[in-house]
């Protein structure tokens, strides 16, 4: 199955060239497309990859903030991780690489604006993480994820610094 846009453009955007084109296609296949084209045996959807990608993302993000914020207590680390891996953040990461342009969607999802739906983008982003992990290993996935997490963590930290300063002034 050919992707809606040239695969090489997406690979360039994400900084990773897949050895297995099938993994990338699966990561970009929404269940609505799979259901319209013969089901999971014919066109596996990205839900299983999304499941794995969620865990890979969590491990990489947790390790990063654990090391980066070595003096922060567990509660702060948990809140920070939750902000970095939430649907809103993942959808923004997906939008940064125009992931919606590459999704395989069913007709109804296409007509309903699925390419820009935050839940679909976030799920596809996690599926791409898993596809990279399976195709190239943890280090390849780490490089991909950290490009986004480092930037988002810096933005979050600068917001937290302003909030802390404001709280100190008020007190």
N, C-alpha and C positions, 0 to 999 in steps of 0.2 A: 504494500500500500504506500502510495506517495503522500508525503506530508503536504499540507496546504501551502507552505512556503519551503524554499530550498533548505534542506537539512544542514548544509554546510554553513548557512548564515547563522543558524541557531548555535551550532557548535562553535563558531567564531565568537558569538556573543557570550557564551558561557565559558569559553577558554578551555574546552575539552573536546577532543575528537574521539568518537565512539568506535570501538573495534566491532561492536555488535549493533548494527543499525536496527535490529529487531527490538533491542532493549529501549532505545530511544523512542521508537514508534509506540511501543507499549506504554511508556511513561507519558506520552502525549495523547493517548486514546482514552477518551471519556466513556463511561459506561453507556451513555446514550448512543454513541457511535457503534460500540460493540454490539449492543442489542439490535441495532438496525442492520447489521452486517453479519449475521450468522452466530452471534453470541461469542462467549469466551473462547471456545475451541477455534473459531475462525479468526477473531480479532480480540485477544485478551485486553481488558481494560486496565487502567492504571491503579486500581484500588489496592491490589496486593503490594505493588511497589510503593504506594503511598504509605501503607502500614510500615514497611521497612524503613522508608525514608524518614518518617517521624522519629524513629528510634536513633537512626544515624545522626540526624540533625540534633537531637537532644544530647547525645554523647559529645559531639563536637562542640556544641555551644556550652555545655556544662564544663567541659575541660577548659575551654578558653576563659570563661569568666572566673572559674576557680583559680586559674593561674594569674590572670590579669588583676583580679581584685582579691589578692591573697589575705588581706586583713578584714575583709567584709564577712559579717556573720552569715550563717546559713539562710536565714530568712530573707536577707537582702539579695543573696545569690539566687534564691528561688524566685523572688519577684522579678529580678532582672532577666532570668532565663524565660520566664513566662511572657514577658514583654517582647523578647527577641524571637520567640517561636510561635507567637499567636497568629491567628488567621490574618489579621490586619497587616502584620509585619511581613508574613510570607507572601501575601498578595502584592504588597509593594515591591518585594524582591522580584517577584514574577513579572511585574509591570516594567521594572528596570531593564529586563532583558526581552521585553515584548513577547513573553511566553504565550500569551493568548493567541497571537498570530499563527502559532504552529499547532494548536490543538486540533484533534480530530473529534468533532462534535456531531451528534445526531441532528437531524433537521429541526426538530422542535427546540433543542437547546441552542442551536445556531440562531434561530429566529428570535428566541427569548433573550438574547444578549449574553449567552454563556461565555463568550470570549473575554468579557470584562467582569464576570461575576467573581467576587472575591473568594468565595468558597472553592470554586472550580480552579482558580489560579493558584490558591494556596495548596490545594491537593496535588495539582500538577507539579508544583515546585518541589514538594516532598517526593513525588514519584521520580522526578529528574535526579534528585539527590541519590535515591536508591539505585537508579540505573547507572549513575556514575560509579557508585560504590561497588556494584556487582561487576561492572565492566572494567574498572581500573583500580579498585581497591580503596582502602580507607584514606590513604594520603591524597588521592585524586579528589575524593569527596570532601576532605578537609580543606583543600585549597579552594574548591568551589564555594563551600559554605562560608569560610572565614572572610572571603571578599565582602560578603553581605553583612555578616555578624559584626565584624570589627567596625564598619562604618555605622551601623545601627547602634552599637554599644557606645560609641563616641558621642553620637547625637543624644542618646538617652542620658549619658553621664553629664553632658553639658546642661541638659534640661534639669537633671537632679541637682546640679550645682546651683543653678538659679533658684530652684525651689528651696534648697537648704539655706541659701543666702537670704531669701525673703523671710523664711521662718525665723532665722536668727534676728533679723531686723525687727520683726513683729514682737518677738519675745523681749 
